[in-house]
Amino acid sequence: MTEKIGVMLCGHGSRDEGAVKEFAVLASHLKKRLPHYPVEFGYLEFATPIIRTGLDALKAEGVTRVLAVPGMLFAAGHAKNDIPSVLNTYAAANHLKIEYGKELGIDPKMMRAAGDRIQEALDKAGNDVPLHETMLMVVGRGASDPDANSNVSKVTRILWEGFGFGWAETCYSGVTFPLVDPGLEHAAKLGYKRIIVFPYFLFTGILVDRIYDATDEVAARHPKITFIKAGYLNDHPQVIETFVERIEQILTGDISMNCQMCKYRTAVLGFEADVGAVQESHHHHVEGINAKADGSFQIVNHHHDHGHSHSHDDGHTHAPYPHANHPLGPKSMEKK
């Protein structure tokens, strides 16, 4: 039988309609860049199509080999556990070959995209403040995975040295710390005339809105400092090129994620209890939860807030998080 290859872009999903639309636009860019392959996309939760629906569509087109990639910046729980679990379950039930690629990660193309977003913000703000009197604050998503969190710090360092900013720091939108508000309050004490806040996010959404809102609140408390809000990555051409490269790497066999500091494989300091954790998805109960019966999008206020504060009992547990009771840490991680 002749092999037919298809591509599956796997996203997290969002309650924000804008974020869902932006992910769909990204998928359309990939379809144009990869005209020789059928391309589908799907989400883990909160939006449709779900990942299984996208795989169903590829199967219906006669695809016998699926190249699946996580639509995510770094490999934390979603990319390492949730998506592979969904893909493995589907592959076994449908006798379909599915090969999983790696996340976008630290890549020169991604750094170019990030640099462009920061430069766009600087150009708009004007050059009346020199770079050595400007501070950069990179805001990451935040995860209960120290390897993913440390990658955001690496992004910060690369951008800091690349631009020549006077100083740079990292904060996070949730799960870990420092959070945006205390992070910016600390930054405001360092004496820089201007602080540029850059959300290292792929798409818009509730978290990006919160980052910008927190920036406005801190700026109001420190009127002598100029705060600049840079745009997130979105469908920057270099982001699209990185996705294309990740898909092509599946064919060449270059698909290894960074396992050296993976808490599921290695006894990382403070996370030893996570070694060998079962690979399972925690998102089955919220698949497509924002979708209406006609397939359109619906915003809902579901209790699964994804700060890992699970009010339901679906049988899964998390190992203790070392920073859970830190006074500057997120409420969602506090031990009950």
Steps between C-alpha positions, in 0.01 A plus 500: 500500500631845410582716801310828532636755744288754686583772754326557834551823694409445867403801709397552858180695438374813671189663642594806295344503155782715365763245604307217335469699177870586500591132536272419204674771296836342585368166373394669175855634457635147539255373239640755254861412590436125473270462198619142443353384833148517642522711818252493790499648849328438832498596866538324833222700665261795497459516120421298191610320299654275762812304406305180430281686250805617309639147495163370378518746210849387404396136517197574281736650240686171484801607709702203625781688676441807716769753586373664819657804664412684822394859436691613806810699583649263756459140611324486835212277609276566199768420242662218699191323635158621391546517123704175470232321704225613261710407195605160636142411591374596156782319319432177687124514446522587130813312391648825376869588503547828689845650551541784747737790449656741745389838627620832356758534777807722502568568134675783310187556292285533811750747646481702177120509527523609865757764414276641228207534740719687749649721229152585373408620850821699533450666162146598594613641835785706355872507573512776758610251768827313430504121519737500797231686696231260382409178678342195337245284682421174320178334619462124454193283536628325809484127568559249777798382296830669590653412163228689309523795740877518464463523124316829541798629697727394215283692254534804726878474508531461122278804437675702772844450351374525142349845553740630763234595754616641831334215689255216447293271717241225462159454656203273431126529449418214736583166663853601599650828619581786495164603359462810284392754762770424761753452222433844357487658846848360561614625160370849574741524794810444285518858372445460125317771309311261276374142536385301199266211579509218247257204532683202353173346388388361166146636510273747675265391776403554860858473625638756255218737594591455866865574426411828328251590776762436769746716306251786496438465873870505589561788257231704675685453829831610345426798272866598465578174317391442140345155453481359146284199410648293217286270287498121532642272228181402310552391138836665448662353183789357703255322732338337197842401367585337834179294488585388145846399618356300792276310258788431261714381791257216565583367154875529563478344845612811689210499747660472843372741762739621766495210746815592692300707750157341449342446842319188374828327409760652732501563875497880472556675834166546675305297242627148572146368553411569135750251355319224312156662530235334282455667163134590495285790388320706764282679246238248392237664720533839326547400137304740282324649801468847341343375179134542415296227333538668159879495530538868578688631801353572840674664793431322827616559853602146592650415836807334342718810510819327401703646775489135609238577763275203424167518677381181331603148591610321185739262673828668414741664740808717484824465691560775758620822340801643690393864451135441588505697825739775395354838604548637147371185332165455326198415712417212266804303618448540872477176696153443643 
